[in-house]
Amino acid sequence: MGVRGGRAEARTRKSAVTREKIMEAAAELMVERGGTDFQMMEVSSRCEMSKGSLYYYFADKGELVRAVMDRSVEALVDAVERVVADAPSAADSILGLVRALAEALRPGGPLMLAMLGSGTSATGAPAVEGPRLARVLAILTAQLERAKGEGLVREDADSRLCAAAVAGAFLVFEHVAPDGAPESVEALTQRILDLALFGVGTERGRAVFLG
């Protein structure tokens, strides 16, 4: 690699580090404020850089919030893939996956705040990064299928629908969270798994609704 190539690579690395620093500062402000009610000047001040330099990396606050969301989704996908790679059984894998979702999508966390701050979809749900979250759903679906082979999930269960229901529960959790102190990741994980694995219906209820 020539001198010019080396300098270009160094500039690219520096740019990536600076972008990461800016996104981290924005995420911190979002968590502190409980939303996206912050000014770009506050971000530049926290990063000890000029406002003009900040706009070199992000055209406006909307773009920055979107970048924070994308960064958080990437971290979630990485965490999910590590869980699956390390889990010795479907049970360990599913438990780890739900914990990762609970941690990433907790109310007041950077990902949830960024999703809410970046607008809503046509259905009124928080805007999300489709392809990467679809990857998370695909992994969870595959692990539920794996669990069937271990006798942990009913053979006739719709794994894809169950995976979507579990992930969807986290997306709306802030609207149904218990009053009082924030729920721990472990407690939320157990509640979601209980609902997914045991449901809400009694034998009489199943007879009435399903015939």
LUMZASE-573296 format. One record per residue (C-alpha): residue number from 1; x, y, z; residue in three letters. Coordinates in nm, 3 decimals, padded with zeros to 5 digits, m for minus. Each point is the difference from the previous one (the first is absolute). Example, Ala and Ser with C-alpha at 12.3 -4.5 7.8 and 13.67 -1.06 7.14 Angstrom:
BEGIN
resi;c1;c2;c3;resn
1;01.230;m00.450;00.780;ALA
2;00.137;00.344;m00.066;SER
END
This chain:
BEGIN
resi;c1;c2;c3;resn
1;00.000;00.000;00.000;MET
2;00.137;00.342;m00.098;GLY
3;00.022;00.310;00.217;VAL
4;m00.324;00.138;m00.141;ARG
5;m00.181;m00.327;00.062;GLY
6;00.124;m00.012;00.358;GLY
7;m00.114;00.355;00.065;ARG
8;m00.342;m00.069;m00.150;ALA
9;m00.041;m00.307;00.219;GLU
10;00.100;00.199;00.309;ALA
11;m00.256;00.270;m00.086;ARG
12;m00.269;m00.266;m00.045;THR
13;00.078;m00.150;00.341;ARG
14;m00.002;00.343;00.162;LYS
15;m00.333;00.081;m00.165;SER
16;m00.153;m00.325;00.127;ALA
17;00.124;00.068;00.353;VAL
18;m00.142;00.353;m00.011;THR
19;m00.339;m00.123;m00.125;ARG
20;m00.008;m00.256;00.281;GLU
21;00.083;00.270;00.255;LYS
22;m00.283;00.220;m00.131;ILE
23;m00.253;m00.284;00.007;MET
24;00.103;m00.094;00.354;GLU
25;m00.048;00.360;00.115;ALA
26;m00.343;00.016;m00.164;ALA
27;m00.101;m00.332;00.158;ALA
28;00.106;00.127;00.343;GLU
29;m00.207;00.316;m00.044;LEU
30;m00.302;m00.203;m00.111;MET
31;00.019;m00.224;00.307;VAL
32;00.044;00.302;00.229;GLU
33;m00.298;00.182;m00.155;ARG
34;m00.218;m00.305;m00.051;GLY
35;m00.041;00.084;m00.368;GLY
36;00.146;00.188;m00.294;THR
37;m00.050;00.346;00.150;ASP
38;00.358;00.116;m00.038;PHE
39;00.179;00.257;m00.214;GLN
40;00.285;m00.066;m00.240;MET
41;00.199;00.267;00.183;MET
42;m00.019;m00.213;00.315;GLU
43;00.146;m00.294;m00.191;VAL
44;00.285;00.208;m00.142;SER
45;00.073;00.141;00.346;SER
46;00.011;m00.346;00.154;ARG
47;00.233;m00.116;m00.277;CYS
48;00.215;00.314;00.036;GLU
49;m00.033;00.083;m00.367;MET
50;m00.146;00.288;m00.199;SER
51;m00.359;m00.013;m00.118;LYS
52;00.126;00.030;m00.357;GLY
53;00.216;m00.309;00.045;SER
54;m00.299;m00.188;00.139;LEU
55;m00.207;00.082;m00.309;TYR
56;00.282;m00.135;m00.215;TYR
57;m00.082;m00.346;00.139;TYR
58;m00.379;00.032;00.040;PHE
59;m00.215;00.233;m00.209;ALA
60;m00.263;00.048;00.273;ASP
61;m00.134;m00.143;00.324;LYS
62;m00.231;m00.239;m00.182;GLY
63;00.293;m00.161;m00.177;GLU
64;00.189;m00.027;00.329;LEU
65;m00.295;m00.162;00.180;VAL
66;m00.036;m00.246;m00.287;ARG
67;00.371;m00.082;00.026;ALA
68;m00.036;m00.067;00.373;VAL
69;m00.288;m00.236;m00.076;MET
70;00.196;m00.183;m00.272;ASP
71;00.300;m00.031;00.232;ARG
72;m00.218;m00.145;00.276;SER
73;m00.165;m00.248;m00.237;VAL
74;00.342;m00.114;m00.121;GLU
75;00.104;m00.056;00.362;ALA
76;m00.318;m00.203;00.059;LEU
77;00.060;m00.220;m00.305;VAL
78;00.361;m00.057;00.108;ASP
79;m00.114;m00.095;00.351;ALA
80;m00.262;m00.241;m00.134;VAL
81;00.247;m00.170;m00.234;GLU
82;00.252;m00.041;00.285;ARG
83;m00.269;m00.159;00.218;VAL
84;m00.088;m00.257;m00.266;VAL
85;00.365;m00.078;m00.072;ALA
86;00.077;m00.066;00.368;ASP
87;m00.323;m00.167;00.118;ALA
88;00.028;m00.379;00.054;PRO
89;m00.376;m00.055;m00.027;SER
90;m00.318;00.156;m00.137;ALA
91;m00.106;00.087;00.355;ALA
92;00.321;00.194;00.064;ASP
93;m00.026;00.165;m00.340;SER
94;m00.361;00.114;00.042;ILE
95;00.061;00.125;00.353;LEU
96;00.304;00.196;m00.117;GLY
97;m00.186;00.138;m00.302;LEU
98;m00.288;00.129;00.210;VAL
99;00.244;00.153;00.249;ARG
100;00.180;00.177;m00.286;ALA
101;m00.332;00.136;m00.128;LEU
102;m00.101;00.110;00.351;ALA
103;00.330;00.183;00.044;GLU
104;00.001;00.166;m00.342;ALA
105;m00.369;00.097;m00.011;LEU
106;m00.044;00.103;00.363;ARG
107;m00.210;00.315;00.051;PRO
108;00.227;00.301;00.034;GLY
109;00.288;m00.169;m00.183;GLY
110;00.171;00.160;m00.303;PRO
111;m00.157;m00.235;m00.256;LEU
112;m00.359;00.045;00.118;MET
113;00.041;00.376;00.037;LEU
114;00.156;00.028;m00.346;ALA
115;m00.277;m00.211;m00.153;MET
116;m00.268;00.218;00.157;LEU
117;00.187;00.318;m00.090;GLY
118;00.048;m00.095;m00.364;SER
119;m00.374;m00.017;m00.067;GLY
120;m00.253;m00.276;m00.049;THR
121;m00.082;m00.239;m00.279;SER
122;m00.324;m00.005;m00.199;ALA
123;m00.147;m00.230;00.266;THR
124;00.079;00.246;00.280;GLY
125;00.275;m00.220;00.146;ALA
126;00.348;00.143;00.068;PRO
127;00.213;00.023;m00.315;ALA
128;00.253;m00.285;m00.001;VAL
129;00.285;m00.119;m00.217;GLU
130;m00.173;m00.282;m00.194;GLY
131;00.271;m00.230;m00.141;PRO
132;00.209;m00.023;00.315;ARG
133;m00.291;m00.049;00.237;LEU
134;m00.135;m00.255;m00.247;ALA
135;00.330;m00.183;00.055;ARG
136;m00.069;m00.008;00.375;VAL
137;m00.348;m00.142;m00.064;LEU
138;00.142;m00.263;m00.235;ALA
139;00.253;m00.110;00.263;ILE
140;m00.265;m00.021;00.273;LEU
141;m00.229;m00.195;m00.235;THR
142;00.278;m00.248;m00.075;ALA
143;00.072;m00.051;00.369;GLN
144;m00.369;m00.064;00.073;LEU
145;00.006;m00.264;m00.274;GLU
146;00.312;m00.145;00.161;ARG
147;m00.184;m00.007;00.333;ALA
148;m00.268;m00.220;m00.155;LYS
149;00.264;m00.266;m00.054;GLY
150;00.096;00.025;00.367;GLU
151;m00.360;m00.042;00.112;GLY
152;m00.026;00.356;00.134;LEU
153;m00.251;00.144;m00.248;VAL
154;m00.316;m00.155;m00.145;ARG
155;00.052;m00.153;m00.343;GLU
156;m00.307;00.180;m00.136;ASP
157;00.108;00.342;00.130;ALA
158;00.053;00.274;m00.260;ASP
159;00.360;00.093;00.080;SER
160;00.006;00.305;m00.226;ARG
161;m00.316;00.144;00.152;LEU
162;00.128;m00.069;00.352;CYS
163;00.331;00.172;m00.078;ALA
164;m00.186;00.304;m00.135;ALA
165;m00.224;00.010;00.308;ALA
166;00.297;m00.012;00.237;VAL
167;00.188;00.276;m00.185;ALA
168;m00.318;00.205;m00.036;GLY
169;m00.061;m00.015;00.374;ALA
170;00.321;00.193;00.057;PHE
171;m00.089;00.264;m00.260;LEU
172;m00.317;00.096;00.190;VAL
173;00.121;m00.084;00.350;PHE
174;00.022;00.363;00.112;GLU
175;m00.380;00.017;m00.031;HIS
176;m00.060;m00.304;00.222;VAL
177;00.295;00.016;00.239;ALA
178;m00.090;m00.042;00.369;PRO
179;m00.025;00.316;00.207;ASP
180;00.283;00.094;00.231;GLY
181;00.370;m00.067;m00.040;ALA
182;00.128;m00.116;m00.342;PRO
183;m00.014;m00.376;m00.042;GLU
184;00.330;m00.187;m00.013;SER
185;00.109;m00.172;m00.319;VAL
186;m00.020;m00.338;00.175;GLU
187;m00.354;00.060;00.129;ALA
188;m00.119;00.118;m00.341;LEU
189;00.163;m00.301;m00.167;THR
190;m00.182;m00.240;00.233;GLN
191;m00.336;00.172;m00.052;ARG
192;00.030;m00.010;m00.379;ILE
193;00.107;m00.366;m00.001;LEU
194;m00.284;m00.091;00.236;ASP
195;m00.252;00.161;m00.233;LEU
196;00.154;m00.153;m00.313;ALA
197;00.029;m00.353;00.140;LEU
198;m00.311;m00.024;00.217;PHE
199;m00.233;00.255;m00.158;GLY
200;m00.300;00.150;00.178;VAL
201;m00.279;m00.248;m00.073;GLY
202;m00.140;m00.274;00.222;THR
203;m00.129;m00.329;m00.139;GLU
204;m00.352;00.145;00.009;ARG
205;00.120;00.313;m00.176;GLY
206;00.161;m00.202;m00.279;ARG
207;m00.322;m00.197;m00.043;ALA
208;m00.208;00.319;m00.022;VAL
209;00.226;00.192;m00.237;PHE
210;00.143;m00.281;m00.212;LEU
211;m00.280;m00.256;00.015;GLY
END
